[in-house]
Amino acid sequence: MHKARFASAIIIVFASLSGLYAEPLSFACDVYPPFQIQRGASLSGYSVDLIRAVADIAGISIKSIESFPWKRVLASIESASVDGVFSIGITEERKKIGRFPSEPLIMTPWVIWADSKSKLAYSGFESLKGKKIGVVSGYSYTPEFWSYIKTNSAIVESNDDSILFKQLSGGRVDFIVAEYGNGLDLLGNLSITSVKAFLDNPVKTDGLYLMFSAKRVDDVTVKKFDEALKGFKNTSQYKELYRRYFGQ
């Protein structure tokens, strides 16, 4: 009897460590087309669909995926009230509270945008000197970018990118910085045709990741997701998913 109980205990512990008894995970994100798209109560998009597909392959159950403003998304991972957040970049501060797969959801350029009516051009940070620069509160961008605009530019902060593009089109800011794919999607939805991106000098080309809470998710689960993501990107299903949102 004692041997049977001991054997059962070992099985339960092993299963727990291997993730078989893991609780379903809860994730948070912002609305960030084409990566996260909110239509009524339905949430879809490149990152949402990719995470659901990869989690299924990895045997990771998802309890919920909810969208919030970006500051609340950051607060949820900082307080460990969710198991993960996604379409997020890696920073040294975030590494202290989170676990990141080695494989990004996608690599994407962050570029400077201007309204063609302004006749402004961009060739590097020096083009931002003395100008009003629109940014989203809580976005990491790069330390070099932040350092330059804090010293040389007037910073106009907003809660989301769509407001920035409206401000840019309306002449209330001179330049904004935004992820290229998201920017194109927003311009189409807002029916703005005068805004252009400067692709030759991106602020950064960076990965967007699923960031797991270090307090709530173990390395085993992160590794399972990482390996499944790498494998899925080599399939025809992934190519179809990519074309659905980026048309390439």
N, C-alpha and C positions, 0 to 999 in steps of 0.2 A: 504493500500500500504506500509506504513511504517512498519507495523507488518510483512508483507511478506518479506520485505528486511532484517529486523532484524533477522527473523527466518532463512533466507538463509545464512546470515552471520554466525550465530551460527553453522549451519550445516557444512559450509566450514571450520571454525576454528576447530570444533570437528574432522572432517575428517582429517585435516592436522595433528592434534596432535596424532591421532591414526594410522598415517602412510598411509592412503588411498590415499593421494595426494603426497606421497613422490616421489622424482625424482629417476629414476633408478641409481643404485650405480656402481661406477667404482672401481676395485680392481687391485692391483699390487702384483706380486710375483717374485721369482727368478726361474730358472730352477733347480729343486731339486728332481730327480727321487728317489723313485716312487711317491712322493707327487705331483710334478709338472714335466710333461714331455712335451718337445717341439718337434714336428715333423713337419717341415716346418712352416706353419702358424697356425697349429692346436696345441692347448694346452689342455692336459688332465692330468690324474694322480689322486691319491687317494684324495688329498685335493681339487683339482679343481672339480672333479665329486661330491664330498661330499657337497661342498659349493653350487654348482648349484642345487643339489637335495633338500637340506635343505631350500635354499632361495625360491624355488618354493613352498614348503610346507608352509612356513611362509608368503607367499604373498609378498616377497621382489623382486623387479625387478632388474636385473643385466644389466647394460649398457655395460660393458666391463671387461675383465680380461686380463691383459697384463703382459708379463715377461720382467724383466730387471736384470742387475747385482745387487747383494745384496746391495751394497752401495747406488745404485740409488733407490732401494725399500725403504730403510730406509729414504733416503732424501725425498721421495714422501710423506711419512706419517708425517714426521717432518714439512714439508711445507704445509701440508693439501691440496696437489694437487690431492689426491685420497681419496676415502671414506674408504678404508681399505686395509690392507696387510695381508698376511696369511702364515701359517707354520712358525710362529714366537713365541718365548718364551716370558714370562712375566718378566719384570724387573721394578724396582721402577721408573726409568727414563721414561720408555715407558708408565707407568700408568699416568704420568703427561700430556701426549698428546693423549692418546687413551682410548677407552672403550673396555673391554674384557668380553666375555661371561664367565659364570662360568664353562661351559663344554668345554674341549679341543677337537680339531679335533681328536687328538690321543695322547696317552702317549707313549713315546719312550725313549730308553736308548742312551746316548752319551758315547762312549767307546774309549779307547786307542787302536791304531793299530800299528803293526810293521811288517817288512818283515822277514819272517822265515829265510832268508839267513843271516841275521844279528846276529842270535842267541840271540837277546835281549829278556828279559822277563819283565813283568810289574806286580807289586804287590801293587802299590800305588804311590803317588806323588814322594816319595823318589827315585823311579826308573827313574825319569826324570832328576835327578840332573846331570848337566854337559853335557846334551844331546841337540841335535838340535830338536826342537819341531815345527811341522808344524801346523799352524792355519789359519782360514779364517778371513780376516779383517772384523770387524763389528759384528762377532758372539759373543753372550753373554757368552756362556759356564757357568762358575761360578766365583764369586769374588775370592774364595779360589784357584781355578786353575790358574787364571790369576796372582794372587799374588805370587804363588809359582814359576811359570815359569819365571816371570819377574826378580825374585831374583836369581834363581838357574839354569836357562837353557838359551840356545840361541834360540830366537824366529825367525822362518821363516814364514812370512806372505804371503798369496796368496789371489787371488780374488775368487776362488771357490774350492770345494772339489776335483774335478777331477784332478786338477793340483797337489794337495797334494798327492793323491794316486800315481801319476806318479813319483813325487819326492821321495816318500817313496820306491817305487819299484826300482828306480834308485840309491838308496843309498845316496841321497842328504840331507835327514833328517832321524833322528833315530826313532821318533815316530810322529804320528799325532793323532788328536782327531776328531771324526766324528760320526754323528748319525748312528746307526747300520743298519737300513733298507736302508738308502741312500747309505751307504758304500757297502753293498752287491750288490746293483744294479749297482753301478759304477764299482766295480771290474769285474762284469760279462760283462759289456759293453766295458771295457778296456782290457778284456782277461788277467787280472792279476791273477795268481793263488798262488803266494808266500806270499801274505799279509794275516795276521790273526788278529782277534779281541780278546781282553782280556775282556771277559764278566763278570768275577767274581768281578771286581772292577770298575764299571762305574763311569765316572766323575760326571754324574748326570742322573737321570731318570726324564724326564720333559715332560710337555705338549706342543704340538704345537697348536697355537690358530689362529683364525681370529681376528685381531686387527682392530677395527673401529676407525676412526678419531673422536676425541672428538669435534672438531670444526664443523664437517660436518654431524655427525650421532647422533641422540638422543637416550636416554636410552630406549625408547619404542621399537625402531627398534632392538636394541641389545638384549633386553629381548625376543622379538618375535623369533629372530634367535636362541637364547639359548634354549628356550623351544622346538622349532622344532627340533633342533639337538639332544636333549636328547631323544625325542620321536622316531626320525628316527633310532637311534642306537639300538632300540629294535625290529626292523623290519627285515623281511627276505631280503628285498632289500638292507639293509645295510650290512648284512652278505655276500651277493653276491658281493657287491662292495669291501668289505674288502678282500675276497678271490681272486678277480681279480688282486689285486696288491701285496698281501702278501702270497697267496697260502695256507692259513690255514683255 
